[in-house]
């Protein structure tokens, strides 16, 4: 086995004959379309599955209204964040390749550590939530076949998602060895096609269900306090907590600010500037996803009313055609494979680049050329990349097995990450970069936007935490019995 150490090349691309950009890295080739694909891959998937349930908690008036409001907020703050990619001139100034780098260049000090902690904690949480969502869809494929064979009243529900979570984790272990975010564009394109596939199937099934019902279900204010259609009691506090959790679910549906600058770093150099291209990609992505979200949540609520499940494809309001449900859930699982990579590649890049800078001569960090026996083929292997990424995927998979509450986890993730990364840091950096005077009308409006979004995040987090606690108590009672 021979060793060929090249940790510095990971950052600068030095020693390579390939053309490089102004920061010494291999020339970027991303476009508005590839960036849009990355964004759609990130936001569509687990979030869209819970939107009908969210509208059931809020009703016909507040449900679509809250979703549209979140879309407007995310587009505005994403445009602010896109301008932070370069410090100074939008075409030729130094790049801020990550969210933390932008905060360091603009706010500095303790804000950098705060941003890093919030970003990486939430990236890990996203990975866990995505793993749970994928396992739910994989398990639904088996259950749909069982219902088709044994009848709709058969006991086909699986008690544990652990096997499906493990299968998903194994797939991600192999895919996690993809070098970086710029190398997974093809996976994002595939995931975008899959998201359109299962969204169209879900919408079509809901429309067919509405026709079969003979009308539109639901009410203006959503689930009412008292005895619901399923015969279960809904208290005032149940209504409050679930409504707050619905806010978190809808916030999570647009959660891509956490990797926006990392996606922007894949775009080819301007003119036009990367910021301008990223704003176009954001506009396209937010418009497309908002249309899909509104269709999914509205037709889902129209089909199921206040009994809408927290996952329209796996809650089994539908049983037939079972093969179409299988196709939709398979598309969800494939899409979430790509989402996991878009979410976790920034973590891998950060850790590996920091390790290369700290221990440039360490064999564990560098690239080794290993000969595969008996073929004699030589392959480049980085021990840190091989072992570190595998361990990380195993950790997120293990946590997902311990907390498989899909709806609750989705809401909690959205609530925790929405305000700091989507609103607070972009607004704060904009104020500093544009030197907005304190007390002026624009400053007051920006601070008001940040404050309102903070209240939404705190309230949604409270609702989701209450639901997680209730889920744990139910599981404990089930095991005791």
C-alpha positions in Angstrom: 0.0 0.0 0.0 1.4 3.4 -1.0 0.6 6.7 0.7 0.1 9.9 -1.3 -0.8 12.7 1.1 -2.7 15.6 -0.3 -4.8 17.2 2.4 -4.1 20.7 1.1 -5.6 19.9 -2.3 -9.0 19.4 -0.6 -9.1 23.1 0.0 -7.1 24.8 -2.7 -6.9 22.4 -5.6 -3.2 23.1 -5.8 -1.2 20.8 -7.9 -4.1 20.0 -10.2 -4.1 20.6 -13.9 -7.9 21.3 -13.9 -9.0 24.9 -14.2 -9.6 26.6 -10.9 -11.8 29.5 -9.6 -10.5 32.7 -7.9 -10.2 30.9 -4.6 -8.0 28.1 -6.0 -10.7 25.4 -5.9 -11.7 23.4 -9.0 -13.9 25.5 -11.2 -17.5 25.4 -10.2 -20.1 24.5 -12.9 -23.4 24.8 -11.1 -26.3 26.8 -12.6 -29.7 28.1 -11.4 -31.3 24.8 -12.4 -28.9 22.7 -10.4 -29.2 25.0 -7.4 -33.0 24.8 -7.7 -32.7 21.0 -7.8 -30.7 21.0 -4.6 -33.2 23.2 -2.9 -36.2 21.2 -4.0 -34.4 18.0 -2.9 -33.9 19.6 0.5 -37.3 20.9 1.2 -39.7 18.5 -0.5 -40.2 15.1 1.1 -40.8 14.6 4.8 -42.4 18.1 5.2 -45.0 17.7 2.5 -46.4 14.5 4.0 -47.6 16.2 7.1 -49.2 19.3 5.6 -52.7 18.0 5.4 -52.6 17.1 9.1 -51.4 20.7 9.7 -54.3 22.2 7.9 -56.7 19.9 9.8 -55.4 21.5 13.0 -55.7 25.1 11.7 -58.6 24.9 9.3 -59.3 26.2 5.8 -58.5 29.9 6.6 -55.3 29.7 8.8 -53.8 26.6 7.2 -53.1 27.9 3.6 -52.5 31.4 5.0 -49.7 30.3 7.3 -48.1 28.3 4.5 -48.2 31.3 2.1 -46.8 33.5 4.9 -43.9 31.1 5.5 -43.1 31.1 1.8 -42.9 34.9 1.6 -40.7 35.0 4.7 -38.3 32.3 3.5 -37.9 33.9 0.1 -37.1 37.3 1.6 -34.7 36.1 4.2 -33.0 33.7 1.7 -32.4 36.7 -0.7 -30.7 38.5 2.2 -28.6 35.5 3.0 -27.6 35.0 -0.7 -26.0 38.5 -0.7 -23.7 37.3 2.1 -21.8 34.8 -0.2 -19.2 37.4 -1.0 -17.9 40.2 1.3 -17.9 43.4 -0.7 -18.1 43.2 -4.5 -20.7 40.6 -5.5 -18.5 39.3 -8.3 -14.9 39.5 -7.2 -14.7 39.8 -3.4 -13.7 36.9 -1.2 -16.2 34.1 -0.9 -18.0 33.0 2.2 -18.4 29.3 1.3 -20.4 28.3 4.4 -23.0 29.8 6.6 -20.4 30.1 9.4 -18.0 31.9 7.2 -20.6 34.5 6.3 -21.4 35.1 10.0 -17.7 35.3 10.8 -17.1 37.9 8.0 -20.1 40.0 9.0 -20.9 39.6 12.7 -17.8 37.9 14.1 -17.2 37.2 17.8 -19.5 34.9 19.7 -22.0 34.9 16.9 -19.8 32.5 14.9 -19.8 29.9 17.6 -23.5 30.3 18.1 -24.2 29.9 14.4 -22.0 26.9 14.2 -23.6 25.2 17.1 -27.2 25.9 15.9 -26.4 24.9 12.3 -24.7 21.6 13.0 -27.1 20.6 15.7 -30.0 21.1 13.3 -28.2 19.4 10.4 -27.9 16.4 12.6 -31.6 16.7 13.6 -32.6 17.0 10.0 -30.7 13.8 9.2 -32.6 12.0 12.0 -35.9 13.3 10.8 -35.2 12.3 7.2 -34.2 8.8 8.3 -37.5 8.4 10.2 -39.6 9.7 7.3 -37.9 7.3 4.8 -38.5 4.3 7.1 -42.2 5.2 7.4 -42.5 5.2 3.6 -40.5 2.0 3.3 -42.7 0.3 5.9 -45.8 1.5 4.2 -44.9 -0.5 1.1 -45.0 -3.7 3.1 -48.2 -2.7 4.9 -50.0 -1.8 1.7 -49.3 -5.2 0.2 -50.6 -6.8 3.4 -53.9 -4.9 3.4 -54.4 -5.8 -0.3 -54.0 -9.5 0.4 -55.8 -9.8 3.8 -58.4 -7.0 3.6 -58.5 -3.5 4.8 -59.5 -4.5 8.4 -56.5 -6.8 8.8 -53.9 -6.2 11.5 -51.1 -5.2 9.1 -49.5 -2.4 11.1 -45.8 -2.9 12.0 -44.9 -2.3 15.6 -41.3 -1.3 14.9 -39.6 0.8 12.2 -36.1 -0.3 13.3 -35.5 -2.7 10.4 -36.4 -0.1 7.8 -34.4 2.5 9.5 -31.4 0.1 9.4 -31.9 -0.6 5.7 -32.0 3.1 5.0 -28.9 3.7 7.1 -27.0 1.0 5.2 -27.8 2.7 1.9 -26.6 6.1 3.2 -23.3 4.6 4.4 -22.4 3.8 0.8 -23.7 7.1 -0.6 -22.0 9.1 2.1 -18.7 8.3 0.4 -19.6 10.7 -2.5 -16.8 13.3 -2.3 -18.9 16.5 -1.9 -22.1 18.4 -2.6 -21.0 19.4 -6.1 -20.8 15.7 -6.9 -24.4 14.9 -6.0 -26.1 17.0 -8.6 -27.3 13.9 -10.4 -28.8 12.6 -7.1 -30.6 15.9 -6.6 -32.0 15.8 -10.2 -33.3 12.2 -9.5 -34.7 13.3 -6.2 -36.6 16.2 -7.9 -38.2 13.8 -10.4 -39.2 11.5 -7.5 -40.7 14.4 -5.5 -42.9 15.4 -8.5 -43.9 11.7 -8.9 -45.2 11.1 -5.4 -46.7 14.6 -5.1 -48.8 14.0 -8.3 -49.8 10.6 -7.1 -50.8 11.9 -3.7 -52.8 14.9 -5.1 -54.5 12.6 -7.6 -55.5 10.1 -4.9 -56.9 12.9 -2.7 -58.9 14.4 -5.5 -60.4 10.9 -6.2 -61.2 10.5 -2.5 -63.0 13.9 -2.5 -65.1 12.8 -5.5 -65.9 9.6 -3.7 -66.9 11.5 -0.6 -69.3 13.6 -2.6 -67.9 16.8 -1.5 -65.1 18.7 0.4 -64.4 17.8 4.0 -63.1 20.0 6.8 -64.0 23.3 8.4 -62.9 26.9 8.7 -61.2 26.4 12.0 -60.0 22.8 11.8 -60.3 20.2 14.5 -63.0 21.2 17.1 -62.8 20.7 20.8 -64.9 17.8 22.0 -65.5 14.3 20.5 -64.2 14.1 17.0 -65.3 11.9 14.1 -63.1 9.1 15.2 -64.8 9.0 18.7 -61.8 10.5 20.5 -61.9 13.4 22.9 -60.1 16.6 21.9 -59.4 18.9 24.8 -58.6 22.6 24.6 -54.9 21.9 25.4 -54.9 19.2 22.7 -56.1 21.8 20.2 -53.5 24.3 21.3 -50.5 21.9 21.3 -51.4 20.4 17.9 -52.0 23.8 16.3 -48.5 24.9 17.5 -47.0 21.7 16.2 -48.7 22.4 12.8 -46.8 25.7 12.7 -43.5 23.7 13.2 -44.4 21.3 10.4 -45.0 24.1 8.0 -41.8 25.9 9.0 -39.9 22.7 8.3 -41.4 22.5 4.9 -39.2 25.4 3.8 -36.0 24.5 5.7 -33.2 25.1 3.3 -31.5 28.2 4.6 -29.4 25.9 6.7 -27.5 24.9 3.5 -28.2 27.8 1.2 -24.7 29.2 1.1 -23.3 25.7 0.7 -25.5 25.2 -2.3 -24.6 28.7 -3.6 -20.9 27.6 -3.4 -21.6 25.1 -6.2 -22.5 27.9 -8.7 -20.1 28.9 -11.5 -18.5 32.3 -11.1 -20.1 35.4 -12.6 -21.1 37.6 -14.2 -23.9 37.4 -13.3 -23.0 37.2 -9.7 -23.6 34.0 -7.7 -26.0 36.0 -5.5 -28.2 37.0 -8.5 -28.2 33.4 -9.8 -29.1 32.1 -6.3 -32.0 34.5 -5.9 -33.4 33.2 -9.2 -33.0 29.6 -8.1 -34.6 30.5 -4.7 -37.5 32.2 -6.4 -38.1 29.2 -8.8 -37.8 26.7 -5.9 -40.0 28.5 -3.5 -42.7 29.1 -6.2 -42.6 25.4 -7.3 -42.7 24.0 -3.7 -45.4 26.4 -2.6 -47.7 25.3 -5.4 -47.1 21.7 -4.5 -47.5 22.3 -0.8 -50.8 24.2 -1.2 -52.1 21.5 -3.6 -51.1 18.7 -1.2 -52.4 20.3 2.0 -55.6 21.5 0.5 -56.6 18.4 -1.5 -55.5 16.3 1.5 -57.7 18.2 3.9 -60.5 18.2 1.4 -60.3 14.4 1.2 -59.9 13.5 4.9 -61.1 16.6 6.7 -60.3 16.8 10.4 -59.2 13.1 10.5 -56.3 13.8 8.1 -53.3 11.6 9.1 -49.8 13.0 9.8 -48.6 11.3 6.6 -51.0 11.3 3.7 -49.3 8.4 1.9 -48.8 6.2 4.9 -51.8 7.0 7.1 -53.9 4.6 5.0 -56.8 6.8 4.2 -56.0 5.0 0.9 -55.8 1.3 0.4 -56.2 0.9 -3.4 -54.7 0.8 -5.9 -52.0 -0.6 -3.6 -49.4 -0.6 -6.4 -49.8 3.1 -6.9 -49.3 3.7 -3.2 -46.2 1.5 -3.4 -44.8 3.5 -6.3 -45.5 6.8 -4.4 -43.8 5.6 -1.2 -40.9 4.2 -3.1 -40.4 7.6 -4.7 -40.5 9.2 -1.3 -37.8 6.9 0.0 -35.6 7.5 -3.1 -36.1 11.3 -2.8 -35.1 11.2 0.9 -31.9 9.4 0.0 -30.9 12.4 -1.9 -32.1 14.8 0.8 -29.9 13.1 3.4 -26.8 13.7 1.3 -27.6 17.4 0.6 -28.1 17.9 4.3 -25.0 15.9 5.6 -22.4 16.8 3.0 -21.8 20.2 4.6 -21.0 18.5 7.9 -18.6 16.1 6.2 -16.8 18.9 4.4 -16.4 21.0 7.5 -15.0 18.3 9.6 -12.6 17.0 6.9 -11.3 20.4 6.0 -10.7 21.3 9.6 -8.9 18.0 10.2 -6.7 18.5 7.1 -5.8 22.0 8.3 -5.0 20.8 11.8 -3.0 17.7 10.9 -1.7 18.1 7.4 0.9 15.3 7.6 -1.3 12.7 9.3 -1.9 9.6 7.3 -5.4 9.2 8.7 -6.4 12.5 7.2 -4.7 12.3 3.8 -5.5 10.2 0.7 -4.1 6.7 0.4 -3.8 4.8 -2.8 -4.9 1.2 -2.0 -4.5 -1.8 -4.3 -7.5 -4.0 -4.4 -6.7 -7.7 -4.3 -6.8 -9.7 -6.5 -7.6 -7.3 -9.3 -4.6 -5.1 -8.8 -6.8 -1.9 -9.3 -5.6 1.1 -7.3 -8.3 3.3 -5.6 -7.9 6.5 -3.6 -9.1 6.2 0.0 -9.2 8.7 2.8 -9.4 6.9 6.1 -11.1 9.8 7.8 -13.7 10.1 5.1 -14.4 6.3 5.1 -14.5 5.8 8.8 -15.8 9.2 10.0 -18.8 9.3 7.5 -19.7 5.8 8.3 -19.7 6.4 12.1 -21.8 9.6 11.6 -24.5 7.7 9.5 -24.6 5.0 12.2 -25.1 7.5 14.9 -28.0 9.3 13.2 -29.5 5.9 12.3 -29.3 4.7 16.0 -31.0 7.9 17.3 -33.7 7.5 14.7 -34.4 4.0 16.0 -34.8 5.3 19.5 -37.2 8.1 18.6 -39.4 7.1 15.6 -42.1 9.7 16.0 -42.5 11.1 12.6 -44.9 14.0 13.0 -43.5 15.2 16.4 -39.9 15.1 15.2 -40.7 17.0 12.0 -42.4 19.8 14.0 -39.7 20.0 16.6 -36.9 20.2 13.9 -38.8 23.0 12.0 -39.5 25.0 15.2 -36.0 24.8 16.5 -34.2 25.7 13.3 -36.6 28.2 11.7 -35.9 31.4 13.6 -32.1 31.5 14.1 -31.0 30.2 10.7 -33.9 31.4 8.5 -34.6 34.8 10.1 -32.2 36.0 12.8 -28.8 35.6 11.2 -29.9 36.8 7.7 -31.6 39.9 9.1 -28.7 40.7 11.4 -26.1 40.4 8.6 -28.2 42.5 6.3 -28.4 45.3 8.9 -24.6 45.2 9.4 -23.8 45.0 5.7 -26.1 47.8 4.7 -25.4 49.8 7.9 -29.1 50.3 8.5 -29.4 53.0 11.2 -30.9 51.9 14.5 -34.4 53.2 15.1 -35.1 53.9 11.4 -38.3 52.5 9.8 -36.4 49.7 8.0 -34.6 48.7 11.1 -37.8 48.5 13.1 -39.6 46.5 10.5 -36.7 44.0 10.3 -36.6 43.6 14.1 -40.3 43.2 14.2 -40.1 40.4 11.6 -37.4 38.7 13.7 -39.4 39.0 16.9 -42.6 37.6 15.4 -40.7 34.7 13.9 -39.1 34.0 17.3 -42.5 33.8 18.9 -43.7 31.4 16.2 -40.6 29.2 16.7 -40.9 29.1 20.5 -44.6 28.3 20.4 -44.2 25.6 17.7 -41.3 24.0 19.7 -43.5 23.9 22.8 -46.2 22.1 20.9 -43.9 19.6 19.4 -42.1 18.8 22.7 -45.5 18.2 24.3 -46.3 15.8 21.5 -43.0 14.0 21.8 -43.5 13.5 25.6 -47.0 12.2 24.9 -45.7 9.7 22.4 -43.0 8.4 24.8 -45.7 7.9 27.5 -47.9 6.0 25.1 -45.0 3.8 24.1 -44.1 3.1 27.8 -47.7 2.2 28.6 -47.8 -0.1 25.5 -44.6 -1.9 26.6 -45.9 -2.3 30.1 -49.1 -3.8 29.0 
